Amino acid sequence: MFRSAPHTFLQRLWTQDAAVMSARVGIVLAAIMAACWHYNRLDYVMPMFLGVIASGIGDTDDGWRGRLRTVIATLVCFLVAASTVQWVFDRHWLFAGLLCAAAFALTLLSAISERYRAIAWSTLVLSVYSATGREHHGDESRWLQVGLLMAGAAAYSVLSVGWAAVFALQPVRRRIAQVYDTLGQYLWLKASMFEPVRGVDIERRRIALAHRNVDVVQALNLAKDALLRRLPPVDPRTGVPPDIGKQESRLLLAQYFIAQDVHERASSSHVGYAELTDAFYHSDVMFRCQRTLALQGSACADVAEAIRLKRDHADDGASALALDDLQGALDHLEQTQPCETAATPANRRARQLRSLRALQQNLSALDLQLASAGRPEPVSLGETLFDSTPRTLGEVFARVRGQLRLQAPVFRHAVRLALALAAAFCVLSFMHADHGYWVLLTTLFVCQPSYGATRKRVLQRVIGTFCGLIAGWAVLRLFPDLLVQAAIAVAAGMVFFAFNKTRYGFATAAVTLVVLLGNNQTSDGAALIVPRMIDTLLGALIASVAVIGILPDWRARRLRPAAALALTTAARYLQAIAAQIGAGKRDDLAYRVARRNAHDADAALSTAVSHVLQEPGLTRGGIDAGIRFLVQSHTLLNYVSALGAHRGEGGGAAGQARFGEVSEQLAAQMNRLAQALRDKDAGLLSPQAEEEALALAESLEQQEDAVASAQLALVSRQLPLLQKAVARLVQPAPGKARG
């Protein structure tokens, strides 16, 4: 059916998280502004706007029942926080002490789950908003200010719950579509590994692939959370949720499971890429592999678009044709070199061709999965998802108690944020300046858990504020009519929420415009420009000093624990695969959890390396070793993933026993390396282990009965390289991280 360009544009816009959030906020802000104009109470605009902003910041991706529970808890916290601020505001040092204590406690609570993190953060923001309003309006209307803040927050909350009830599955569709989008980008990048050119920097591309894998893992986790929050709870008698009544919910769950399997196959490696390029440089087989992967990446993007727009996915067959071409190229290679491929499994060329054949089979299976993703078979909820959120008070307390140690990142950030807010309060007290609480607000928004995130946020906040002030000054001069300014303020509020999570500098400029134009409804907005500039600079300076001087959390210290976890989870993943080799492929919960944990740990290691690279040079001790380990660790995971993709193949019970024994041996080696990292003990690294791993690899390469043998050989050959990388991490070069 023909669809007009505007209709298609609006349909695509409707599928964007930022656009939907912006629309909700715009409805509430416009209604508040219209009501205030109608009743001539323009002095109510700013406190109600701030209530909406605080509530919007605490919005979570939840089903309507979960959203309702979160809203009730958030509004109670808002009421307690705003009332407490009004009660103690005149006793400045008591107010400062309570604010710092609240910052510490609420930051610790954020370790429980994403829902608690949102409630804690928005409560802190509203506390400072309440102090700002008290400073501006004085003692006479303090309880009115509390009521207006709560009214604004409640108005957005009611709309948010209603929206979650009416459009229940829309967020799930967006999350699932995002998974396929990121998978497509991963496959496009993976295709570059098969570029038929010598001298390509494969290591740099592996690092880029590891970083791209972080996006895929995050998208999968967000999709899982979105599904969990909207699926029925587990039946305590059966241990599984009741079956879903809605067909669309079951289809989305099926598409999520398919995406997990696609990710496993997409992240698989069957042989070294440089070795393939050298071996088949004069053949077109590398180009065929590259083209197939690129087309499958495009197919992923097409599936994402179909899910997003609720359309049927029509496979154009391009990737299937590319697979036929790849199979023809492989057939030609095998026919032209019969003496090397017949009954000579130890021959290097034979192993390479066998690996290429396994790659072609993996890509064929991946293509079938992508074809089924457009029209999946609905699944039963017997296929459960693992929910890691705490269910009891004991689990909640255990998570908080786990952060009550000096080495815990959340604890360090809680102390740092509390002391930074105390320093900001001292500054504004000595300044005796109007609107001084903007110093507190800037410090609160800018002080982030890591140095790299804080530095980035400081630049975005300062530049965004200055741009917003300049834009506000221009609007005040060009559009003196208050009604026009009111409309621009509402639009700026929508822009803030549209870009708050993606382009913070732009969002800061927008919210600065909201503050200027909102205050100009009842006073001189231009008078706020200079104080806002000064307070923003002071708040940014305080946060910058705090992240360096107060329990700095230099991420180089986390490289070894992150590397150890990556090895440990890879070992468990390998053991989960070994249990299925030769016994039939099963995507049960235990296997999916082991696979997800391995990829989560790989993503955490990649993120840790990225954070270290953002920190000052003197604190980057061991970063070169960390990058080297990331390359080798991600390669190991690729080999294990390929083994998982072929886990249904094997030689029956005998093959399962043989592969199980080898897998346990390799897993023990990985755990030994992980222990060396945790204990920082180079004595656990023995040259004999390297020799044993290479000997095992040679033995496995002699076998020609299964792809599993070749993949286990690759895993075994990877262990000596990992041991060298571990040795460099255990004994890093000079330049040790301080703090």
C-alpha positions in Angstrom: 0.0 0.0 0.0 1.3 3.4 -0.9 2.4 5.5 2.1 3.1 9.2 1.8 6.4 10.6 2.9 5.0 12.6 5.8 3.1 9.5 7.0 6.2 7.4 6.9 8.3 10.1 8.7 5.7 10.3 11.5 5.6 6.6 11.8 9.4 6.4 12.1 9.4 9.2 14.6 6.8 7.4 16.7 9.2 4.4 17.0 12.0 6.5 18.6 12.4 6.5 22.4 13.4 10.2 22.4 10.4 11.3 20.4 7.9 9.4 22.5 9.4 10.7 25.8 9.4 14.2 24.3 5.8 13.9 23.3 4.7 12.9 26.8 6.6 15.8 28.4 5.3 18.2 25.8 1.7 17.3 26.5 2.2 17.9 30.3 4.2 21.1 29.9 1.7 22.6 27.4 -1.2 21.7 29.7 0.5 23.4 32.6 1.4 26.5 30.6 -2.1 26.8 29.2 -3.7 26.4 32.7 -1.4 29.0 34.2 -2.2 31.4 31.5 -5.9 30.8 31.7 -6.0 31.4 35.5 -3.4 34.1 35.3 -1.0 32.3 37.7 2.2 32.5 35.8 4.2 32.3 39.0 3.1 28.7 39.2 4.9 27.9 35.9 8.5 27.3 37.0 7.9 25.1 40.1 5.4 22.9 38.2 7.9 22.7 35.3 10.6 21.6 37.6 8.4 19.0 39.1 7.7 17.6 35.6 11.4 17.6 34.8 12.3 15.8 38.0 9.6 13.2 37.4 10.6 12.8 33.8 14.3 12.2 34.8 13.1 9.4 37.0 11.0 7.7 34.3 11.8 4.0 33.8 11.0 1.5 31.0 8.3 -0.5 32.7 4.9 -2.1 32.3 2.0 -0.1 33.7 1.9 -2.1 37.0 5.6 -1.7 37.6 5.4 1.9 36.5 2.5 2.5 39.0 4.5 1.1 41.8 7.6 3.1 40.9 5.5 6.3 40.6 4.0 5.8 44.0 7.4 5.3 45.6 8.8 8.2 43.7 6.1 10.6 44.7 6.4 9.6 48.3 10.2 10.2 48.2 9.5 13.6 46.4 7.1 14.7 49.1 9.4 13.7 51.9 12.4 15.3 50.3 10.6 18.6 49.4 9.0 18.9 52.8 12.3 18.2 54.6 14.1 20.9 52.5 11.4 23.5 53.5 11.6 22.5 57.2 15.4 22.8 57.5 16.2 25.4 54.9 16.7 28.2 57.3 19.1 26.1 59.4 21.7 26.1 56.6 24.2 23.7 58.0 21.6 21.2 59.0 20.2 21.4 55.5 23.7 20.8 54.1 24.3 17.8 56.4 20.9 16.2 55.4 21.5 16.8 51.7 24.9 15.2 51.9 23.6 12.3 53.9 20.7 11.9 51.4 23.2 12.0 48.5 25.3 9.2 50.1 22.4 7.0 51.1 20.5 7.4 47.8 23.6 6.7 45.7 24.1 3.5 47.7 20.5 2.5 47.0 21.1 3.0 43.3 23.1 -0.2 43.4 20.0 -2.3 44.0 18.5 -2.0 40.5 17.8 0.4 37.7 14.4 1.3 39.2 16.0 2.3 42.5 18.6 4.2 40.7 16.0 6.3 38.9 14.1 7.0 42.1 17.2 7.9 44.0 18.5 10.2 41.3 15.3 12.0 40.6 14.7 12.5 44.4 18.1 14.2 44.7 17.3 16.5 41.7 14.0 17.5 43.2 15.6 18.2 46.6 17.8 20.8 44.9 14.9 22.1 42.9 13.0 22.6 46.1 15.9 24.6 47.6 16.1 26.7 44.5 12.4 27.5 44.7 12.6 28.4 48.4 15.6 30.7 47.7 13.7 32.4 44.9 10.2 32.7 46.5 11.1 33.1 50.2 9.4 31.7 53.3 5.8 32.9 52.7 4.9 30.4 50.0 7.2 27.5 50.9 4.4 25.0 51.2 2.7 26.3 48.1 6.1 25.6 46.3 6.0 22.0 47.6 2.5 21.6 46.3 3.4 22.9 42.9 6.4 20.7 42.6 4.3 17.7 43.6 1.5 18.7 41.2 3.9 18.9 38.3 5.5 15.6 39.2 2.1 13.9 39.7 0.8 15.3 36.4 3.6 13.7 34.4 3.4 10.5 36.5 -0.3 10.0 35.8 0.3 10.4 32.1 3.3 8.1 32.2 1.3 5.3 33.8 -1.6 5.8 31.4 0.8 5.8 28.5 2.4 2.5 29.7 -1.0 0.9 29.9 -2.2 2.0 26.4 1.0 1.4 24.6 2.2 -1.6 26.6 4.3 -3.4 24.0 5.6 -0.4 22.0 8.8 -0.1 24.2 9.5 -3.8 23.8 9.3 -3.5 20.0 11.7 -0.6 20.1 14.2 -2.6 22.2 14.0 -5.7 20.1 14.4 -3.6 16.9 17.4 -1.9 18.5 19.0 -5.4 19.1 18.7 -6.2 15.4 20.0 -2.8 14.4 23.2 -3.3 16.6 23.5 -6.8 15.2 23.5 -5.4 11.7 26.2 -2.9 12.6 28.2 -5.7 14.2 28.0 -7.9 11.1 29.0 -5.0 8.8 32.1 -4.5 11.0 32.7 -8.2 11.0 32.6 -8.2 7.2 35.7 -5.9 7.2 37.7 -8.7 8.9 37.4 -10.6 5.6 38.8 -7.9 3.4 41.0 -9.7 0.8 43.9 -7.3 1.3 47.3 -8.2 2.9 48.8 -6.0 5.6 45.4 -5.1 7.2 45.6 -4.2 10.9 43.5 -7.1 12.1 44.2 -6.3 15.8 42.8 -2.8 15.5 39.7 -4.2 13.8 39.3 -6.8 16.6 39.4 -4.0 19.2 36.7 -2.1 17.2 34.7 -5.4 17.0 35.0 -5.8 20.8 33.7 -2.3 21.4 30.9 -2.9 19.0 30.0 -6.0 20.8 29.4 -3.8 23.9 26.5 -2.2 22.0 25.0 -5.5 21.1 25.2 -6.8 24.7 23.7 -3.6 26.1 20.8 -3.8 23.5 20.2 -7.5 24.4 20.1 -6.7 28.1 17.7 -3.8 27.6 15.4 -5.9 25.5 15.5 -8.7 28.2 14.6 -6.2 30.9 11.8 -4.7 28.8 10.3 -8.2 28.3 10.7 -9.2 31.9 8.9 -6.1 33.1 5.9 -6.9 30.9 5.6 -10.7 31.2 3.4 -12.3 33.8 5.3 -13.3 37.1 6.5 -16.8 37.6 4.0 -19.2 39.0 5.5 -20.5 42.3 3.9 -23.9 41.8 5.3 -24.6 38.3 8.4 -22.4 38.3 7.4 -20.8 35.0 5.2 -17.9 34.0 1.7 -18.6 32.7 1.5 -18.6 28.9 0.9 -15.2 27.3 -2.5 -14.5 25.9 -1.3 -11.9 23.4 0.1 -13.3 20.2 2.4 -10.2 19.7 4.0 -10.7 23.1 4.9 -14.3 22.2 6.3 -13.2 18.8 8.5 -10.6 20.4 9.8 -13.1 22.9 10.6 -15.5 20.0 12.4 -12.6 18.1 14.5 -12.0 21.2 15.6 -15.7 21.4 16.4 -15.6 17.7 18.5 -12.5 18.2 20.5 -14.3 21.0 21.3 -17.1 18.6 22.1 -14.7 15.8 24.6 -12.9 18.2 26.3 -16.2 19.0 26.7 -17.1 15.4 27.7 -13.5 14.4 30.4 -13.4 17.1 31.9 -16.8 16.0 35.4 -17.2 14.6 36.5 -20.4 12.9 40.1 -19.5 12.0 42.6 -16.6 12.0 41.6 -13.9 9.5 45.2 -13.0 8.5 45.9 -16.7 7.9 42.9 -17.0 5.6 43.9 -14.0 3.6 47.4 -15.4 3.0 46.1 -18.8 2.1 43.3 -17.7 -0.3 44.7 -14.5 -1.5 44.3 -15.5 -5.2 40.8 -16.9 -4.7 37.5 -14.9 -4.4 36.4 -16.9 -1.4 37.3 -14.1 1.1 35.3 -11.6 -0.9 32.4 -14.0 -0.9 32.5 -14.2 2.9 32.7 -10.5 3.2 29.8 -9.9 0.9 27.6 -12.5 2.6 28.3 -10.9 6.1 27.6 -7.4 4.8 24.3 -8.6 3.2 23.3 -10.3 6.4 24.0 -7.1 8.3 21.6 -5.4 5.9 19.0 -8.1 6.5 19.3 -7.5 10.3 18.6 -3.8 9.6 15.5 -4.8 7.5 14.2 -7.0 10.3 14.7 -4.2 12.8 12.7 -1.8 10.5 9.9 -4.4 10.1 9.7 -4.9 13.9 9.7 -1.2 14.6 6.9 -0.4 12.1 4.9 -3.6 12.8 5.2 -4.8 9.2 5.9 -8.2 7.7 9.5 -8.7 6.8 10.0 -9.7 3.1 13.4 -11.3 2.6 14.8 -10.1 -0.7 17.0 -13.3 -1.0 20.2 -11.3 -1.6 22.1 -13.0 1.2 20.9 -16.4 0.1 22.3 -15.8 -3.4 25.6 -14.7 -1.8 25.7 -17.9 0.2 25.2 -19.9 -3.0 28.1 -18.1 -4.5 30.2 -18.8 -1.4 29.4 -22.5 -1.5 30.3 -22.6 -5.2 33.6 -20.9 -4.5 34.3 -23.5 -1.7 33.3 -26.4 -3.9 35.7 -25.1 -6.6 38.6 -24.9 -4.1 38.0 -28.4 -2.8 37.7 -29.9 -6.3 40.9 -28.2 -7.6 43.0 -29.5 -4.6 41.8 -33.0 -4.0 45.2 -34.3 -2.9 45.2 -31.9 0.0 41.7 -32.3 1.2 41.3 -36.1 1.0 42.2 -38.1 4.2 44.9 -35.6 5.2 43.3 -33.7 8.1 46.7 -32.6 9.5 47.4 -30.8 6.3 47.3 -27.0 6.9 45.4 -26.3 3.7 42.9 -29.0 4.6 42.3 -27.5 8.0 41.8 -24.0 6.5 39.3 -25.4 4.0 37.5 -27.3 6.7 37.3 -24.1 8.8 35.9 -22.2 5.7 33.3 -24.9 5.3 32.3 -24.6 8.9 32.1 -20.8 8.4 29.9 -21.3 5.4 27.6 -23.6 7.4 27.4 -21.1 10.2 26.5 -18.3 7.8 23.8 -20.5 6.2 22.3 -21.2 9.6 22.5 -17.5 10.5 20.6 -16.7 7.3 17.9 -19.1 8.1 17.5 -17.5 11.6 17.2 -14.0 10.1 14.6 -15.3 7.7 12.6 -16.8 10.6 13.0 -13.6 12.6 10.6 -11.8 10.2 7.9 -14.4 10.8 8.8 -16.3 14.0 6.9 -19.1 15.5 5.4 -17.9 18.8 7.1 -19.4 21.9 5.7 -20.6 25.1 6.7 -18.9 28.3 8.1 -22.2 29.5 11.1 -20.6 27.7 11.9 -18.4 30.8 14.2 -15.4 31.1 16.6 -15.0 33.9 15.6 -12.1 36.2 18.5 -10.8 38.2 16.6 -8.1 40.1 16.3 -8.6 43.9 13.0 -10.2 45.0 13.3 -10.1 48.8 14.4 -7.6 51.4 17.3 -9.9 52.1 18.5 -9.7 48.5 18.1 -5.9 48.6 20.2 -5.6 51.8 22.8 -7.9 50.4 23.3 -5.7 47.4 23.6 -2.6 49.5 25.9 -4.4 52.0 28.1 -5.5 49.1 28.8 -1.8 48.4 29.8 -0.9 51.9 33.6 -1.2 51.4 36.2 1.3 50.4 37.0 -0.5 47.1 33.4 -0.6 45.9 32.9 1.9 43.0 29.3 2.8 44.2 30.6 3.6 47.7 33.4 5.7 46.4 31.0 7.7 44.2 28.6 8.1 47.1 31.3 9.6 49.3 32.6 11.7 46.5 29.2 13.1 45.6 28.3 13.9 49.2 31.5 15.8 49.8 31.3 17.6 46.5 27.8 18.8 47.4 29.1 19.9 50.8 31.9 21.9 49.1 29.3 23.5 46.7 27.2 24.5 49.7 30.2 26.1 51.4 30.9 28.1 48.3 27.4 29.4 47.9 27.2 30.2 51.6 30.3 32.4 51.4 29.2 34.0 48.2 25.8 35.0 49.6 24.7 35.2 45.9 21.2 35.1 44.5 20.4 31.8 42.7 23.5 30.3 44.4 21.8 26.9 44.5 22.6 26.5 40.9 26.1 25.7 42.1 24.7 22.7 43.9 22.6 21.8 40.9 25.6 21.9 38.5 27.7 19.8 40.9 25.0 17.2 41.2 24.5 16.8 37.4 28.2 17.0 36.5 29.8 14.7 39.2 29.8 11.3 37.6 31.2 7.9 38.8 34.3 8.0 36.5 36.9 10.6 35.6 36.2 10.2 31.8 32.4 10.6 32.3 32.8 13.6 34.6 35.3 15.4 32.2 32.9 14.8 29.3 29.9 16.0 31.3 31.8 19.1 32.5 32.5 20.2 28.9 28.9 19.5 27.8 27.4 21.3 30.8 29.5 24.4 30.5 29.2 24.7 26.7 25.5 23.8 26.7 24.7 26.3 29.5 26.5 29.1 27.7 24.8 28.3 24.4 21.5 28.2 26.1 22.0 31.5 27.8 23.0 33.1 24.5 20.0 31.6 22.8 17.8 32.8 25.7 19.1 36.3 25.5 18.3 36.3 21.8 14.8 35.0 22.3 14.1 37.7 25.0 15.2 40.4 22.6 13.6 39.0 19.4 10.3 37.8 20.9 9.2 40.1 23.8 5.7 38.7 23.8 5.3 36.4 26.8 3.0 34.0 25.0 5.5 33.4 22.3 8.2 32.9 25.0 5.9 30.4 26.8 5.5 28.4 23.6 9.3 28.3 23.1 9.8 27.2 26.7 7.5 24.3 26.2 9.3 23.3 23.0 12.7 23.6 24.7 11.4 21.3 27.5 10.6 18.7 24.8 14.0 19.1 23.3 15.6 18.6 26.6 14.0 15.1 27.0 14.6 14.3 23.4 18.4 14.6 23.8 19.0 14.2 27.5 20.4 10.6 27.1 22.2 11.1 23.8 23.5 14.7 23.4 23.7 16.1 26.9 25.2 19.4 25.8 22.3 20.1 23.5 19.9 19.1 26.2 21.6 21.4 28.7 21.1 24.3 26.3 17.4 23.5 26.0 16.8 23.3 29.7 18.7 26.5 30.3 16.3 28.1 27.8 13.4 26.7 29.8 14.7 28.2 33.0 15.3 31.7 31.5 11.9 31.9 29.6 10.0 30.3 32.5 11.3 32.8 35.0 10.7 35.6 32.6 7.0 35.0 32.8 7.0 36.7 36.3 10.4 38.4 36.6 13.4 39.6 34.6 14.8 36.5 33.0 17.8 38.4 31.6 19.0 39.0 35.1 19.7 35.3 35.5 22.2 35.1 32.7 25.4 36.2 34.5 24.6 34.3 37.8 23.9 31.2 35.8 27.2 31.5 34.0 29.2 31.9 37.2 27.4 29.2 39.1 27.8 26.7 36.3 31.5 27.3 36.2 31.9 27.0 40.0 29.8 23.8 40.1 31.8 22.3 37.2 35.1 23.2 38.9 34.0 21.6 42.2 33.0 18.4 40.5 36.2 18.3 38.5 38.3 18.6 41.7 36.2 16.0 43.5 36.6 13.3 40.9 40.3 13.7 41.0 40.9 14.4 44.7 38.1 12.4 46.6 38.5 8.7 46.4 39.3 8.7 42.7 38.2 5.6 40.9 40.9 5.1 38.4 39.7 2.4 36.1 43.1 0.9 35.5 42.7 -0.8 38.9 39.7 -2.7 37.5 41.5 -4.2 34.5 42.7 -7.3 36.4 39.3 -8.1 38.0 37.5 -7.5 34.8 40.0 -9.7 32.9 39.7 -12.4 35.5 35.9 -12.4 35.2 36.1 -12.5 31.4 38.2 -15.7 31.6 36.0 -17.3 34.3 32.7 -16.7 32.5 34.3 -17.9 29.2 35.3 -21.2 31.0 31.7 -21.7 32.3 30.4 -21.0 28.8 32.7 -23.6 27.4 31.5 -26.1 30.0 27.9 -25.4 29.2 28.7 -26.0 25.5 30.6 -29.2 26.2 27.5 -30.6 28.0 25.6 -30.4 24.6 28.3 -31.5 22.1 27.1 -34.7 20.6 24.0 -34.8 22.8 21.8 -32.4 20.8 21.4 -28.6 20.9 19.3 -27.1 23.7 18.7 -23.4 24.3 17.7 -23.9 27.9 17.9 -21.3 30.6 21.2 -22.5 32.1 22.9 -22.4 28.7 21.6 -18.9 27.9 22.7 -17.6 31.2 26.2 -18.9 30.8 26.4 -17.4 27.3 25.0 -14.1 28.4 27.4 -13.9 31.4 30.4 -14.5 29.1 29.4 -11.7 26.7 28.5 -9.4 29.6 32.0 -9.9 31.1 33.6 -9.3 27.7 31.6 -6.1 27.3 32.6 -5.0 30.9 36.3 -5.5 30.0 36.0 -3.6 26.8 34.2 -0.7 28.7 36.9 -0.7 31.4 39.6 -0.4 28.7 37.7 2.5 27.1 37.4 4.3 30.5 41.1 3.9 31.2 41.9 5.5 27.8 39.9 8.6 28.9 41.9 9.1 32.0 45.2 11.1 32.6 48.4 9.5 31.3 49.9 9.0 34.8 47.0 6.8 35.9 47.0 4.5 32.9 49.3 1.8 34.3 48.9 -1.4 32.4 46.7 -0.1 29.7 48.8 -1.5 26.9 48.7 -4.9 28.6 44.9 -4.4 29.0 44.4 -3.7 25.3 46.5 -6.8 24.4 44.5 -8.9 26.8 41.2 -7.5 25.4 42.2 -8.6 21.9 43.1 -12.1 23.0 40.2 -12.5 25.3 37.6 -11.4 22.7 39.2 -13.7 20.2 38.9 -16.6 22.7 35.2 -15.8 23.1 34.8 -15.8 19.4 36.2 -19.3 19.2 34.0 -20.5 22.0 31.0 -18.9 20.4 31.7 -20.8 17.2 31.8 -24.0 19.2 28.5 -23.0 20.7 27.0 -22.4 17.3 28.0 -26.0 16.3 27.2 -27.6 19.6 24.6 -29.9 18.1 27.2 -31.7 16.0 29.5 -34.4 17.3 30.1 -38.1 17.5 27.4 -39.2 19.9 28.1 -40.4 23.4 31.7 -41.2 22.7 32.3 -37.8 21.1 30.5 -36.1 24.0 32.7 -37.8 26.6 35.9 -36.9 24.6 34.9 -33.3 24.1 33.7 -33.0 27.7 37.1 -34.1 29.0 39.0 -31.7 26.7 36.7 -28.8 27.6 37.2 -29.4 31.3 40.9 -29.4 30.8 40.7 -26.1 28.8 38.3 -24.6 31.3 40.7 -25.4 34.2 43.5 -23.6 32.3 41.3 -20.5 31.9 40.4 -20.6 35.6 44.1 -20.9 36.5 44.8 -17.7 34.5 41.9 -16.0 36.1 43.2 -16.9 39.6 46.6 -15.5 38.6 44.9 -12.2 37.8 42.9 -12.1 41.0 45.9 -13.0 43.2 48.3 -11.0 41.1 50.5 -14.1 41.2 52.8 -14.7 38.3 53.8 -18.0 39.9 50.6 -19.6 38.5 51.8 -19.0 35.0 54.0 -21.9 33.9 55.7 -22.5 30.6 54.8 -26.1 30.9 51.1 -25.2 30.6 51.8 -23.4 27.3 53.5 -26.5 25.9 50.6 -28.7 27.0 48.1 -26.4 25.4 50.0 -26.4 22.1 50.3 -30.2 22.2 46.6 -30.6 22.9 45.8 -28.3 19.9 48.0 -30.4 17.6 46.3 -33.6 18.8 42.8 -32.1 18.2 43.8 -30.9 14.7 44.5 -34.6 13.7 40.8 -35.4 14.1 38.5 -34.9 11.1 35.2 -36.1 12.5 33.7 -32.9 13.8 34.0 -29.1 13.7 34.1 -29.2 17.5 37.7 -30.6 17.3 38.9 -27.7 15.2 37.3 -25.1 17.5 38.7 -26.7 20.6 42.1 -26.7 18.9 41.7 -22.9 18.3 40.7 -22.4 21.9 43.7 -24.4 23.1 46.1 -22.4 20.8 44.7 -19.2 22.2 45.6 -20.1 25.8 49.4 -19.5 25.5 48.7 -16.1 24.0 46.4 -15.3 26.9 49.0 -16.4 29.4 51.5 -14.0 27.9 48.8 -11.2 28.1 48.0 -12.2 31.7 51.7 -12.0 32.6 51.9 -8.4 31.3 48.8 -7.5 33.4 50.1 -9.1 36.5 53.4 -7.3 36.1 52.5 -4.1 34.3 54.9 -1.6 32.9 55.8 1.5 35.0 53.1 4.0 35.3 50.9 2.4 38.0 47.5 3.8 38.6 47.3 5.9 41.7 44.6 6.8 44.1 
